[in-house]
């Protein structure tokens, strides 16, 4: 993962929510399946590296980037789904990054403990 796409757009000290959340979605949505895989530590690892490379305050994305109760909406894109064509992409339901809030909470807990 290239964290520069996120860290170039989401910068402190203000960390503007609109820009940070937009950058976060563009960064994370291509990996929604991996992030939501409860059998991996992908989400936890991603948030750890985000905090290392971006020096983000604890809970920034979990607190600021919410669209629905289930998480952020990640529409399927033909760019990341080779079996879809343009006519089916519009009718495909969006996917959610549903573990982001819980993963962020886990990372925050680990940061507080260490």
Biopython code that builds the backbone (N, CA, C, O; Angstrom):
import numpy as np
from Bio.PDB.StructureBuilder import StructureBuilder

atoms = [
    (1, "UNK", "N", (0.839, -1.176, 0.000)),
    (1, "UNK", "CA", (0.000, 0.000, 0.000)),
    (1, "UNK", "C", (0.885, 1.241, 0.000)),
    (1, "UNK", "O", (1.897, 1.299, 0.698)),
    (2, "UNK", "N", (0.495, 2.209, -0.778)),
    (2, "UNK", "CA", (1.218, 3.472, -0.833)),
    (2, "UNK", "C", (0.470, 4.504, 0.002)),
    (2, "UNK", "O", (-0.570, 5.014, -0.415)),
    (3, "UNK", "N", (0.991, 4.801, 1.154)),
    (3, "UNK", "CA", (0.332, 5.702, 2.096)),
    (3, "UNK", "C", (0.461, 7.168, 1.689)),
    (3, "UNK", "O", (-0.205, 8.028, 2.265)),
    (4, "UNK", "N", (1.304, 7.460, 0.708)),
    (4, "UNK", "CA", (1.497, 8.843, 0.277)),
    (4, "UNK", "C", (0.213, 9.445, -0.274)),
    (4, "UNK", "O", (-0.024, 10.642, -0.110)),
    (5, "UNK", "N", (-0.622, 8.637, -0.927)),
    (5, "UNK", "CA", (-1.876, 9.168, -1.466)),
    (5, "UNK", "C", (-2.763, 9.710, -0.349)),
    (5, "UNK", "O", (-3.539, 10.640, -0.569)),
    (6, "UNK", "N", (-2.655, 9.147, 0.821)),
    (6, "UNK", "CA", (-3.417, 9.605, 1.981)),
    (6, "UNK", "C", (-2.697, 10.746, 2.698)),
    (6, "UNK", "O", (-3.299, 11.776, 3.000)),
    (7, "UNK", "N", (-1.424, 10.556, 2.962)),
    (7, "UNK", "CA", (-0.701, 11.534, 3.774)),
    (7, "UNK", "C", (-0.467, 12.862, 3.055)),
    (7, "UNK", "O", (-0.280, 13.886, 3.712)),
    (8, "UNK", "N", (-0.474, 12.864, 1.735)),
    (8, "UNK", "CA", (-0.326, 14.120, 0.993)),
    (8, "UNK", "C", (-1.581, 14.980, 1.094)),
    (8, "UNK", "O", (-1.494, 16.207, 1.039)),
    (9, "UNK", "N", (-2.731, 14.359, 1.239)),
    (9, "UNK", "CA", (-3.993, 15.102, 1.259)),
    (9, "UNK", "C", (-4.519, 15.354, 2.661)),
    (9, "UNK", "O", (-5.189, 16.360, 2.895)),
    (10, "UNK", "N", (-4.235, 14.476, 3.581)),
    (10, "UNK", "CA", (-4.743, 14.619, 4.946)),
    (10, "UNK", "C", (-3.578, 15.024, 5.843)),
    (10, "UNK", "O", (-2.802, 14.187, 6.305)),
    (11, "UNK", "N", (-3.477, 16.333, 6.074)),
    (11, "UNK", "CA", (-2.338, 16.870, 6.810)),
    (11, "UNK", "C", (-2.795, 17.682, 8.006)),
    (11, "UNK", "O", (-3.856, 18.307, 7.995)),
    (12, "UNK", "N", (-1.965, 17.656, 9.039)),
    (12, "UNK", "CA", (-2.219, 18.468, 10.215)),
    (12, "UNK", "C", (-1.618, 19.837, 10.050)),
    (12, "UNK", "O", (-0.929, 20.088, 9.062)),
    (13, "UNK", "N", (-1.852, 20.712, 10.965)),
    (13, "UNK", "CA", (-2.462, 20.422, 12.259)),
    (13, "UNK", "C", (-3.983, 20.396, 12.232)),
    (13, "UNK", "O", (-4.598, 19.929, 13.190)),
    (14, "UNK", "N", (-4.605, 20.881, 11.169)),
    (14, "UNK", "CA", (-6.070, 20.973, 11.160)),
    (14, "UNK", "C", (-6.749, 19.651, 10.813)),
    (14, "UNK", "O", (-7.840, 19.381, 11.316)),
    (15, "UNK", "N", (-6.136, 18.816, 9.968)),
    (15, "UNK", "CA", (-6.730, 17.564, 9.504)),
    (15, "UNK", "C", (-8.180, 17.789, 9.063)),
    (15, "UNK", "O", (-9.100, 17.284, 9.706)),
    (16, "UNK", "N", (-8.397, 18.543, 7.973)),
    (16, "UNK", "CA", (-9.774, 18.836, 7.540)),
    (16, "UNK", "C", (-10.546, 17.559, 7.233)),
    (16, "UNK", "O", (-10.119, 16.742, 6.417)),
    (17, "UNK", "N", (-11.679, 17.399, 7.892)),
    (17, "UNK", "CA", (-12.452, 16.155, 7.811)),
    (17, "UNK", "C", (-12.824, 15.795, 6.381)),
    (17, "UNK", "O", (-12.671, 14.643, 5.976)),
    (18, "UNK", "N", (-13.305, 16.752, 5.619)),
    (18, "UNK", "CA", (-13.750, 16.456, 4.254)),
    (18, "UNK", "C", (-12.604, 15.909, 3.411)),
    (18, "UNK", "O", (-12.763, 14.896, 2.730)),
    (19, "UNK", "N", (-11.468, 16.564, 3.452)),
    (19, "UNK", "CA", (-10.320, 16.134, 2.660)),
    (19, "UNK", "C", (-9.740, 14.822, 3.186)),
    (19, "UNK", "O", (-9.388, 13.941, 2.401)),
    (20, "UNK", "N", (-9.639, 14.689, 4.501)),
    (20, "UNK", "CA", (-9.085, 13.470, 5.093)),
    (20, "UNK", "C", (-9.967, 12.260, 4.807)),
    (20, "UNK", "O", (-9.462, 11.190, 4.468)),
    (21, "UNK", "N", (-11.268, 12.422, 4.939)),
    (21, "UNK", "CA", (-12.176, 11.296, 4.710)),
    (21, "UNK", "C", (-12.211, 10.901, 3.244)),
    (21, "UNK", "O", (-12.266, 9.714, 2.920)),
    (22, "UNK", "N", (-12.181, 11.878, 2.361)),
    (22, "UNK", "CA", (-12.140, 11.589, 0.934)),
    (22, "UNK", "C", (-10.855, 10.843, 0.576)),
    (22, "UNK", "O", (-10.891, 9.853, -0.154)),
    (23, "UNK", "N", (-9.734, 11.314, 1.083)),
    (23, "UNK", "CA", (-8.453, 10.656, 0.831)),
    (23, "UNK", "C", (-8.430, 9.254, 1.431)),
    (23, "UNK", "O", (-7.898, 8.322, 0.829)),
    (24, "UNK", "N", (-9.006, 9.113, 2.618)),
    (24, "UNK", "CA", (-9.041, 7.811, 3.273)),
    (24, "UNK", "C", (-9.849, 6.803, 2.457)),
    (24, "UNK", "O", (-9.430, 5.658, 2.288)),
    (25, "UNK", "N", (-11.008, 7.230, 1.954)),
    (25, "UNK", "CA", (-11.827, 6.330, 1.142)),
    (25, "UNK", "C", (-11.102, 5.910, -0.130)),
    (25, "UNK", "O", (-11.113, 4.734, -0.491)),
    (26, "UNK", "N", (-10.476, 6.858, -0.805)),
    (26, "UNK", "CA", (-9.733, 6.526, -2.021)),
    (26, "UNK", "C", (-8.588, 5.564, -1.712)),
    (26, "UNK", "O", (-8.267, 4.689, -2.516)),
    (27, "UNK", "N", (-7.987, 5.731, -0.562)),
    (27, "UNK", "CA", (-6.884, 4.875, -0.147)),
    (27, "UNK", "C", (-7.369, 3.480, 0.248)),
    (27, "UNK", "O", (-6.780, 2.485, -0.173)),
    (28, "UNK", "N", (-8.428, 3.392, 1.045)),
    (28, "UNK", "CA", (-8.840, 2.122, 1.648)),
    (28, "UNK", "C", (-9.829, 1.310, 0.813)),
    (28, "UNK", "O", (-9.795, 0.080, 0.860)),
    (29, "UNK", "N", (-10.694, 1.952, 0.065)),
    (29, "UNK", "CA", (-11.755, 1.216, -0.635)),
    (29, "UNK", "C", (-11.255, 0.133, -1.594)),
    (29, "UNK", "O", (-11.901, -0.910, -1.694)),
    (30, "UNK", "N", (-10.149, 0.323, -2.298)),
    (30, "UNK", "CA", (-9.678, -0.772, -3.153)),
    (30, "UNK", "C", (-9.339, -2.046, -2.373)),
    (30, "UNK", "O", (-9.239, -3.125, -2.957)),
    (31, "UNK", "N", (-9.163, -1.921, -1.069)),
    (31, "UNK", "CA", (-8.784, -3.052, -0.225)),
    (31, "UNK", "C", (-9.903, -3.464, 0.727)),
    (31, "UNK", "O", (-9.645, -4.106, 1.746)),
    (32, "UNK", "N", (-11.141, -3.100, 0.402)),
    (32, "UNK", "CA", (-12.259, -3.321, 1.326)),
    (32, "UNK", "C", (-12.394, -4.790, 1.737)),
    (32, "UNK", "O", (-12.682, -5.075, 2.899)),
    (33, "UNK", "N", (-12.194, -5.712, 0.816)),
    (33, "UNK", "CA", (-12.318, -7.141, 1.159)),
    (33, "UNK", "C", (-11.264, -7.560, 2.167)),
    (33, "UNK", "O", (-11.555, -8.295, 3.111)),
    (34, "UNK", "N", (-10.047, -7.097, 1.968)),
    (34, "UNK", "CA", (-8.966, -7.447, 2.880)),
    (34, "UNK", "C", (-9.157, -6.783, 4.243)),
    (34, "UNK", "O", (-8.915, -7.402, 5.280)),
    (35, "UNK", "N", (-9.590, -5.528, 4.236)),
    (35, "UNK", "CA", (-9.793, -4.804, 5.488)),
    (35, "UNK", "C", (-10.897, -5.447, 6.315)),
    (35, "UNK", "O", (-10.796, -5.518, 7.539)),
    (36, "UNK", "N", (-11.944, -5.912, 5.657)),
    (36, "UNK", "CA", (-13.074, -6.513, 6.361)),
    (36, "UNK", "C", (-12.870, -7.987, 6.693)),
    (36, "UNK", "O", (-13.736, -8.590, 7.327)),
    (37, "UNK", "N", (-11.770, -8.576, 6.291)),
    (37, "UNK", "CA", (-11.501, -9.980, 6.573)),
    (37, "UNK", "C", (-11.141, -10.131, 8.051)),
    (37, "UNK", "O", (-10.066, -9.718, 8.486)),
    (38, "UNK", "N", (-12.049, -10.722, 8.807)),
    (38, "UNK", "CA", (-11.833, -10.855, 10.248)),
    (38, "UNK", "C", (-10.762, -11.881, 10.595)),
    (38, "UNK", "O", (-10.347, -11.975, 11.750)),
    (39, "UNK", "N", (-10.307, -12.657, 9.603)),
    (39, "UNK", "CA", (-9.270, -13.649, 9.848)),
    (39, "UNK", "C", (-7.867, -13.096, 9.600)),
    (39, "UNK", "O", (-6.883, -13.832, 9.668)),
    (40, "UNK", "N", (-7.782, -11.813, 9.315)),
    (40, "UNK", "CA", (-6.464, -11.211, 9.090)),
    (40, "UNK", "C", (-6.302, -9.990, 9.992)),
    (40, "UNK", "O", (-7.251, -9.524, 10.621)),
    (41, "UNK", "N", (-5.092, -9.499, 10.033)),
    (41, "UNK", "CA", (-4.834, -8.281, 10.802)),
    (41, "UNK", "C", (-4.630, -7.093, 9.867)),
    (41, "UNK", "O", (-3.963, -6.121, 10.223)),
    (42, "UNK", "N", (-5.206, -7.179, 8.675)),
    (42, "UNK", "CA", (-5.021, -6.143, 7.664)),
    (42, "UNK", "C", (-5.445, -4.766, 8.169)),
    (42, "UNK", "O", (-4.690, -3.803, 8.040)),
    (43, "UNK", "N", (-6.639, -4.665, 8.739)),
    (43, "UNK", "CA", (-7.134, -3.362, 9.199)),
    (43, "UNK", "C", (-6.233, -2.799, 10.296)),
    (43, "UNK", "O", (-5.887, -1.618, 10.275)),
    (44, "UNK", "N", (-5.863, -3.629, 11.232)),
    (44, "UNK", "CA", (-5.007, -3.177, 12.333)),
    (44, "UNK", "C", (-3.645, -2.724, 11.806)),
    (44, "UNK", "O", (-3.114, -1.698, 12.230)),
    (45, "UNK", "N", (-3.092, -3.497, 10.884)),
    (45, "UNK", "CA", (-1.803, -3.144, 10.295)),
    (45, "UNK", "C", (-1.903, -1.840, 9.515)),
    (45, "UNK", "O", (-1.027, -0.980, 9.611)),
    (46, "UNK", "N", (-2.979, -1.699, 8.740)),
    (46, "UNK", "CA", (-3.179, -0.491, 7.951)),
    (46, "UNK", "C", (-3.234, 0.744, 8.851)),
    (46, "UNK", "O", (-2.557, 1.737, 8.585)),
    (47, "UNK", "N", (-4.035, 0.685, 9.913)),
    (47, "UNK", "CA", (-4.145, 1.833, 10.810)),
    (47, "UNK", "C", (-2.820, 2.122, 11.510)),
    (47, "UNK", "O", (-2.485, 3.284, 11.739)),
    (48, "UNK", "N", (-2.072, 1.092, 11.848)),
    (48, "UNK", "CA", (-0.765, 1.307, 12.476)),
    (48, "UNK", "C", (0.160, 2.076, 11.543)),
    (48, "UNK", "O", (0.804, 3.041, 11.956)),
    (49, "UNK", "N", (0.227, 1.646, 10.279)),
    (49, "UNK", "CA", (1.081, 2.336, 9.317)),
    (49, "UNK", "C", (0.567, 3.734, 9.004)),
    (49, "UNK", "O", (1.359, 4.656, 8.807)),
    (50, "UNK", "N", (-0.750, 3.901, 8.957)),
    (50, "UNK", "CA", (-1.307, 5.236, 8.735)),
    (50, "UNK", "C", (-0.849, 6.183, 9.832)),
    (50, "UNK", "O", (-0.478, 7.324, 9.555)),
    (51, "UNK", "N", (-0.872, 5.724, 11.058)),
    (51, "UNK", "CA", (-0.446, 6.564, 12.178)),
    (51, "UNK", "C", (1.058, 6.830, 12.151)),
    (51, "UNK", "O", (1.507, 7.913, 12.529)),
    (52, "UNK", "N", (1.826, 5.852, 11.708)),
    (52, "UNK", "CA", (3.279, 6.040, 11.607)),
    (52, "UNK", "C", (3.610, 7.070, 10.531)),
    (52, "UNK", "O", (4.367, 8.009, 10.776)),
    (53, "UNK", "N", (3.038, 6.889, 9.332)),
    (53, "UNK", "CA", (3.383, 7.759, 8.208)),
    (53, "UNK", "C", (2.693, 9.114, 8.254)),
    (53, "UNK", "O", (3.235, 10.098, 7.750)),
    (54, "UNK", "N", (1.508, 9.182, 8.849)),
    (54, "UNK", "CA", (0.752, 10.425, 8.835)),
    (54, "UNK", "C", (0.713, 11.172, 10.146)),
    (54, "UNK", "O", (0.227, 12.302, 10.203)),
    (55, "UNK", "N", (1.223, 10.553, 11.213)),
    (55, "UNK", "CA", (1.162, 11.169, 12.546)),
    (55, "UNK", "C", (-0.240, 11.663, 12.876)),
    (55, "UNK", "O", (-0.417, 12.774, 13.375)),
    (56, "UNK", "N", (-1.223, 10.834, 12.595)),
    (56, "UNK", "CA", (-2.613, 11.219, 12.821)),
    (56, "UNK", "C", (-2.983, 11.077, 14.291)),
    (56, "UNK", "O", (-2.521, 10.159, 14.968)),
    (57, "UNK", "N", (-3.812, 11.981, 14.779)),
    (57, "UNK", "CA", (-4.253, 11.857, 16.171)),
    (57, "UNK", "C", (-5.126, 10.618, 16.340)),
    (57, "UNK", "O", (-5.835, 10.236, 15.409)),
    (58, "UNK", "N", (-5.089, 9.990, 17.500)),
    (58, "UNK", "CA", (-5.904, 8.793, 17.735)),
    (58, "UNK", "C", (-7.384, 9.057, 17.448)),
    (58, "UNK", "O", (-7.954, 10.049, 17.900)),
    (59, "UNK", "N", (-7.981, 8.153, 16.695)),
    (59, "UNK", "CA", (-9.413, 8.222, 16.424)),
    (59, "UNK", "C", (-9.827, 9.172, 15.322)),
    (59, "UNK", "O", (-11.023, 9.348, 15.087)),
    (60, "UNK", "N", (-8.876, 9.793, 14.636)),
    (60, "UNK", "CA", (-9.222, 10.771, 13.605)),
    (60, "UNK", "C", (-10.210, 10.202, 12.593)),
    (60, "UNK", "O", (-11.270, 10.787, 12.372)),
    (61, "UNK", "N", (-9.882, 9.090, 11.988)),
    (61, "UNK", "CA", (-10.728, 8.545, 10.925)),
    (61, "UNK", "C", (-11.981, 7.887, 11.490)),
    (61, "UNK", "O", (-13.049, 7.966, 10.883)),
    (62, "UNK", "N", (-11.861, 7.245, 12.631)),
    (62, "UNK", "CA", (-13.029, 6.602, 13.251)),
    (62, "UNK", "C", (-14.063, 7.633, 13.672)),
    (62, "UNK", "O", (-15.264, 7.381, 13.568)),
    (63, "UNK", "N", (-13.618, 8.783, 14.144)),
    (63, "UNK", "CA", (-14.547, 9.809, 14.618)),
    (63, "UNK", "C", (-15.066, 10.710, 13.509)),
    (63, "UNK", "O", (-16.213, 11.154, 13.563)),
    (64, "UNK", "N", (-14.254, 10.982, 12.520)),
    (64, "UNK", "CA", (-14.625, 11.947, 11.485)),
    (64, "UNK", "C", (-15.256, 11.318, 10.246)),
    (64, "UNK", "O", (-16.078, 11.954, 9.587)),
    (65, "UNK", "N", (-14.893, 10.101, 9.923)),
    (65, "UNK", "CA", (-15.288, 9.511, 8.640)),
    (65, "UNK", "C", (-16.372, 8.458, 8.828)),
    (65, "UNK", "O", (-16.098, 7.259, 8.871)),
    (66, "UNK", "N", (-17.588, 8.928, 8.937)),
    (66, "UNK", "CA", (-18.732, 8.017, 9.076)),
    (66, "UNK", "C", (-19.782, 8.407, 8.048)),
    (66, "UNK", "O", (-20.117, 9.581, 7.894)),
    (67, "UNK", "N", (-20.291, 7.407, 7.353)),
    (67, "UNK", "CA", (-21.366, 7.655, 6.397)),
    (67, "UNK", "C", (-22.637, 6.917, 6.799)),
    (67, "UNK", "O", (-23.742, 7.450, 6.701)),
    (68, "UNK", "N", (-22.459, 5.701, 7.246)),
    (68, "UNK", "CA", (-23.581, 4.869, 7.672)),
    (68, "UNK", "C", (-23.176, 4.108, 8.923)),
    (68, "UNK", "O", (-22.008, 4.074, 9.309)),
    (69, "UNK", "N", (-24.176, 3.499, 9.542)),
    (69, "UNK", "CA", (-23.916, 2.708, 10.752)),
    (69, "UNK", "C", (-22.926, 1.579, 10.470)),
    (69, "UNK", "O", (-22.116, 1.228, 11.328)),
    (70, "UNK", "N", (-22.995, 1.011, 9.259)),
    (70, "UNK", "CA", (-22.128, -0.106, 8.892)),
    (70, "UNK", "C", (-20.713, 0.318, 8.527)),
    (70, "UNK", "O", (-19.827, -0.530, 8.421)),
    (71, "UNK", "N", (-20.489, 1.588, 8.337)),
    (71, "UNK", "CA", (-19.164, 2.063, 7.974)),
    (71, "UNK", "C", (-19.203, 2.974, 6.774)),
    (71, "UNK", "O", (-20.233, 3.578, 6.473)),
    (72, "UNK", "N", (-18.090, 3.074, 6.092)),
    (72, "UNK", "CA", (-17.993, 3.909, 4.904)),
    (72, "UNK", "C", (-18.486, 3.156, 3.679)),
    (72, "UNK", "O", (-18.343, 1.937, 3.589)),
    (73, "UNK", "N", (-19.063, 3.881, 2.745)),
    (73, "UNK", "CA", (-19.561, 3.280, 1.511)),
    (73, "UNK", "C", (-18.418, 3.217, 0.507)),
    (73, "UNK", "O", (-17.802, 4.232, 0.180)),
    (74, "UNK", "N", (-18.148, 2.018, 0.027)),
    (74, "UNK", "CA", (-17.126, 1.825, -1.001)),
    (74, "UNK", "C", (-17.796, 1.253, -2.241)),
    (74, "UNK", "O", (-18.029, 0.047, -2.319)),
    (75, "UNK", "N", (-18.106, 2.103, -3.208)),
    (75, "UNK", "CA", (-18.742, 1.581, -4.416)),
    (75, "UNK", "C", (-17.778, 0.686, -5.176)),
    (75, "UNK", "O", (-16.572, 0.931, -5.205)),
    (76, "UNK", "N", (-18.322, -0.345, -5.785)),
    (76, "UNK", "CA", (-17.501, -1.201, -6.628)),
    (76, "UNK", "C", (-17.103, -0.409, -7.853)),
    (76, "UNK", "O", (-17.900, 0.357, -8.396)),
    (77, "UNK", "N", (-15.904, -0.589, -8.274)),
    (77, "UNK", "CA", (-15.411, 0.123, -9.439)),
    (77, "UNK", "C", (-14.913, -0.879, -10.460)),
    (77, "UNK", "O", (-14.245, -1.845, -10.093)),
    (78, "UNK", "N", (-15.221, -0.675, -11.735)),
    (78, "UNK", "CA", (-14.696, -1.581, -12.759)),
    (78, "UNK", "C", (-13.175, -1.646, -12.736)),
    (78, "UNK", "O", (-12.588, -2.655, -13.127)),
    (79, "UNK", "N", (-12.533, -0.566, -12.277)),
    (79, "UNK", "CA", (-11.080, -0.544, -12.191)),
    (79, "UNK", "C", (-10.563, -1.645, -11.269)),
    (79, "UNK", "O", (-9.512, -2.235, -11.524)),
    (80, "UNK", "N", (-11.308, -1.920, -10.194)),
    (80, "UNK", "CA", (-10.876, -2.919, -9.223)),
    (80, "UNK", "C", (-11.642, -4.221, -9.342)),
    (80, "UNK", "O", (-11.330, -5.188, -8.647)),
    (81, "UNK", "N", (-12.636, -4.261, -10.211)),
    (81, "UNK", "CA", (-13.440, -5.461, -10.396)),
    (81, "UNK", "C", (-13.471, -5.808, -11.875)),
    (81, "UNK", "O", (-14.385, -5.380, -12.580)),
    (82, "UNK", "N", (-12.509, -6.565, -12.362)),
    (82, "UNK", "CA", (-12.381, -6.794, -13.794)),
    (82, "UNK", "C", (-13.569, -7.508, -14.426)),
    (82, "UNK", "O", (-13.747, -7.419, -15.641)),
    (83, "UNK", "N", (-14.383, -8.207, -13.657)),
    (83, "UNK", "CA", (-15.523, -8.917, -14.225)),
    (83, "UNK", "C", (-16.728, -8.021, -14.451)),
    (83, "UNK", "O", (-17.723, -8.458, -15.028)),
    (84, "UNK", "N", (-16.653, -6.782, -14.007)),
    (84, "UNK", "CA", (-17.764, -5.857, -14.190)),
    (84, "UNK", "C", (-17.525, -5.009, -15.419)),
    (84, "UNK", "O", (-16.392, -4.653, -15.742)),
    (85, "UNK", "N", (-18.629, -4.687, -16.109)),
    (85, "UNK", "CA", (-18.507, -3.713, -17.180)),
    (85, "UNK", "C", (-19.255, -2.463, -16.760)),
    (85, "UNK", "O", (-19.882, -2.447, -15.701)),
    (86, "UNK", "N", (-19.202, -1.430, -17.561)),
    (86, "UNK", "CA", (-19.790, -0.143, -17.177)),
    (86, "UNK", "C", (-21.285, -0.244, -16.926)),
    (86, "UNK", "O", (-21.807, 0.476, -16.074)),
    (87, "UNK", "N", (-21.989, -1.110, -17.635)),
    (87, "UNK", "CA", (-23.441, -1.191, -17.457)),
    (87, "UNK", "C", (-23.820, -1.866, -16.147)),
    (87, "UNK", "O", (-24.871, -1.556, -15.588)),
    (88, "UNK", "N", (-23.002, -2.773, -15.645)),
    (88, "UNK", "CA", (-23.334, -3.442, -14.388)),
    (88, "UNK", "C", (-22.776, -2.710, -13.184)),
    (88, "UNK", "O", (-23.262, -2.895, -12.068)),
    (89, "UNK", "N", (-21.765, -1.882, -13.390)),
    (89, "UNK", "CA", (-21.143, -1.191, -12.257)),
    (89, "UNK", "C", (-22.121, -0.262, -11.558)),
    (89, "UNK", "O", (-22.080, -0.138, -10.334)),
    (90, "UNK", "N", (-23.003, 0.395, -12.312)),
    (90, "UNK", "CA", (-23.950, 1.320, -11.706)),
    (90, "UNK", "C", (-25.019, 0.614, -10.898)),
    (90, "UNK", "O", (-25.569, 1.203, -9.967)),
    (91, "UNK", "N", (-25.330, -0.637, -11.227)),
    (91, "UNK", "CA", (-26.396, -1.344, -10.526)),
    (91, "UNK", "C", (-25.879, -2.212, -9.386)),
    (91, "UNK", "O", (-26.668, -2.850, -8.689)),
    (92, "UNK", "N", (-24.581, -2.242, -9.189)),
    (92, "UNK", "CA", (-23.993, -3.051, -8.135)),
    (92, "UNK", "C", (-24.060, -2.297, -6.815)),
    (92, "UNK", "O", (-23.677, -1.129, -6.748)),
    (93, "UNK", "N", (-24.544, -2.955, -5.763)),
    (93, "UNK", "CA", (-24.632, -2.260, -4.478)),
    (93, "UNK", "C", (-23.245, -1.948, -3.928)),
    (93, "UNK", "O", (-22.289, -2.677, -4.193)),
    (94, "UNK", "N", (-23.136, -0.875, -3.169)),
    (94, "UNK", "CA", (-21.838, -0.512, -2.604)),
    (94, "UNK", "C", (-21.420, -1.483, -1.507)),
    (94, "UNK", "O", (-22.254, -2.157, -0.902)),
    (95, "UNK", "N", (-20.125, -1.542, -1.263)),
    (95, "UNK", "CA", (-19.597, -2.326, -0.152)),
    (95, "UNK", "C", (-19.214, -1.365, 0.955)),
    (95, "UNK", "O", (-19.027, -0.171, 0.718)),
    (96, "UNK", "N", (-19.099, -1.882, 2.149)),
    (96, "UNK", "CA", (-18.795, -1.041, 3.300)),
    (96, "UNK", "C", (-17.469, -1.443, 3.919)),
    (96, "UNK", "O", (-17.103, -2.618, 3.931)),
    (97, "UNK", "N", (-16.777, -0.483, 4.416)),
    (97, "UNK", "CA", (-15.614, -0.764, 5.249)),
    (97, "UNK", "C", (-16.162, -0.825, 6.662)),
    (97, "UNK", "O", (-16.140, 0.160, 7.401)),
    (98, "UNK", "N", (-16.651, -1.997, 7.019)),
    (98, "UNK", "CA", (-17.398, -2.122, 8.264)),
    (98, "UNK", "C", (-16.534, -2.292, 9.499)),
    (98, "UNK", "O", (-16.995, -2.027, 10.610)),
    (99, "UNK", "N", (-15.313, -2.719, 9.339)),
    (99, "UNK", "CA", (-14.474, -2.943, 10.513)),
    (99, "UNK", "C", (-13.614, -1.742, 10.869)),
    (99, "UNK", "O", (-12.846, -1.792, 11.830)),
    (100, "UNK", "N", (-13.733, -0.682, 10.120)),
    (100, "UNK", "CA", (-12.834, 0.442, 10.351)),
    (100, "UNK", "C", (-12.954, 1.023, 11.743)),
    (100, "UNK", "O", (-11.946, 1.316, 12.386)),
    (101, "UNK", "N", (-14.162, 1.188, 12.205)),
    (101, "UNK", "CA", (-14.321, 1.790, 13.527)),
    (101, "UNK", "C", (-13.787, 0.853, 14.602)),
    (101, "UNK", "O", (-13.103, 1.294, 15.526)),
    (102, "UNK", "N", (-14.096, -0.437, 14.488)),
    (102, "UNK", "CA", (-13.590, -1.368, 15.497)),
    (102, "UNK", "C", (-12.077, -1.525, 15.390)),
    (102, "UNK", "O", (-11.393, -1.660, 16.404)),
    (103, "UNK", "N", (-11.552, -1.506, 14.166)),
    (103, "UNK", "CA", (-10.102, -1.608, 14.007)),
    (103, "UNK", "C", (-9.415, -0.371, 14.567)),
    (103, "UNK", "O", (-8.377, -0.469, 15.221)),
    (104, "UNK", "N", (-9.994, 0.776, 14.308)),
    (104, "UNK", "CA", (-9.407, 2.011, 14.834)),
    (104, "UNK", "C", (-9.427, 2.005, 16.355)),
    (104, "UNK", "O", (-8.476, 2.451, 16.997)),
    (105, "UNK", "N", (-10.501, 1.505, 16.920)),
    (105, "UNK", "CA", (-10.600, 1.416, 18.372)),
    (105, "UNK", "C", (-9.532, 0.478, 18.919)),
    (105, "UNK", "O", (-8.919, 0.763, 19.948)),
    (106, "UNK", "N", (-9.309, -0.637, 18.234)),
    (106, "UNK", "CA", (-8.274, -1.582, 18.650)),
    (106, "UNK", "C", (-6.905, -0.924, 18.607)),
    (106, "UNK", "O", (-6.113, -1.065, 19.539)),
    (107, "UNK", "N", (-6.628, -0.207, 17.528)),
    (107, "UNK", "CA", (-5.337, 0.471, 17.408)),
    (107, "UNK", "C", (-5.185, 1.509, 18.507)),
    (107, "UNK", "O", (-4.116, 1.639, 19.104)),
    (108, "UNK", "N", (-6.255, 2.248, 18.773)),
    (108, "UNK", "CA", (-6.196, 3.244, 19.841)),
    (108, "UNK", "C", (-5.909, 2.590, 21.185)),
    (108, "UNK", "O", (-5.120, 3.103, 21.979)),
    (109, "UNK", "N", (-6.548, 1.464, 21.433)),
    (109, "UNK", "CA", (-6.322, 0.759, 22.690)),
    (109, "UNK", "C", (-4.866, 0.306, 22.794)),
    (109, "UNK", "O", (-4.259, 0.390, 23.861)),
    (110, "UNK", "N", (-4.313, -0.171, 21.683)),
    (110, "UNK", "CA", (-2.921, -0.598, 21.692)),
    (110, "UNK", "C", (-1.987, 0.587, 21.911)),
    (110, "UNK", "O", (-0.975, 0.460, 22.601)),
    (111, "UNK", "N", (-2.318, 1.729, 21.332)),
    (111, "UNK", "CA", (-1.477, 2.911, 21.516)),
    (111, "UNK", "C", (-1.507, 3.395, 22.956)),
    (111, "UNK", "O", (-0.493, 3.855, 23.482)),
    (112, "UNK", "N", (-2.664, 3.293, 23.593)),
    (112, "UNK", "CA", (-2.796, 3.729, 24.977)),
    (112, "UNK", "C", (-2.033, 2.794, 25.901)),
    (112, "UNK", "O", (-1.419, 3.237, 26.872)),
    (113, "UNK", "N", (-2.070, 1.496, 25.600)),
    (113, "UNK", "CA", (-1.409, 0.502, 26.440)),
    (113, "UNK", "C", (0.104, 0.616, 26.342)),
    (113, "UNK", "O", (0.808, 0.435, 27.336)),
    (114, "UNK", "N", (0.616, 0.921, 25.131)),
    (114, "UNK", "CA", (2.072, 0.948, 24.961)),
    (114, "UNK", "C", (2.692, 2.233, 25.316)),
    (114, "UNK", "O", (3.910, 2.380, 25.215)),
]
sb = StructureBuilder()
sb.init_structure("model")
sb.init_model(0)
sb.init_chain("A")
sb.init_seg("    ")
for serial, (resi, resn, name, xyz) in enumerate(atoms, 1):
    if name == "N":
        sb.init_residue(resn, " ", resi, " ")
    sb.init_atom(name, np.array(xyz, "f"), 0.0, 1.0, " ", f" {name:<3s}", serial, name[0])
structure = sb.get_structure()
